[in-house]
């Protein structure tokens, strides 16, 4: 029941029901507006902090891990980088004529040979190579030494180190100027034994 002025129960300091309703209606939108503005400011600050973030430490990649190592600088001091290859060796003055390296009197059996005959035949090939190359090398002041020939079937100890028999069919060791040939290398159909001139191929290569 409303209290009118002059009524014994009327309190002049108490707002009327209509005034109280108007006061609440004025404050509700203001509070909502202030709350929305505050939330917008917080969201803006959080977004800026996420975009900028702390600066990465030196040497760290985008994921925080170490950066890939920089590629090494080119070597400008190496002979390949500083100039053309050396061409003043006396070997470049040797005149090679077509058909100059030929030994018609040397036997040319096709592989394989019996093991006891292999070393002797390889020495015949070396003698041919020395005889045909020596005059041309001496013409420019170079001396050609005659390499020795040795065969092996197991690991071999040389001045160049220990060589496993399974690793090489043939090799040259400059420590004792010797060409080594494995005894069964001429039985491998996937090696130089495929050619009728297989012995000449392998000895010319090692020579």
Secondary structure as GFF3:
##gff-version 3
##sequence-region A 1 207
A	DSSP	alpha_helix	17	52	.	.	.	ID=ss1
A	DSSP	alpha_helix	79	82	.	.	.	ID=ss2
A	DSSP	three_ten_helix	90	93	.	.	.	ID=ss3
A	DSSP	alpha_helix	115	138	.	.	.	ID=ss4
A	DSSP	beta_strand	148	152	.	.	.	ID=ss5
A	DSSP	beta_strand	156	158	.	.	.	ID=ss6
A	DSSP	beta_strand	161	163	.	.	.	ID=ss7
A	DSSP	beta_strand	170	173	.	.	.	ID=ss8
A	DSSP	beta_strand	178	182	.	.	.	ID=ss9
A	DSSP	three_ten_helix	183	187	.	.	.	ID=ss10
A	DSSP	three_ten_helix	192	194	.	.	.	ID=ss11
A	DSSP	alpha_helix	198	206	.	.	.	ID=ss12
###
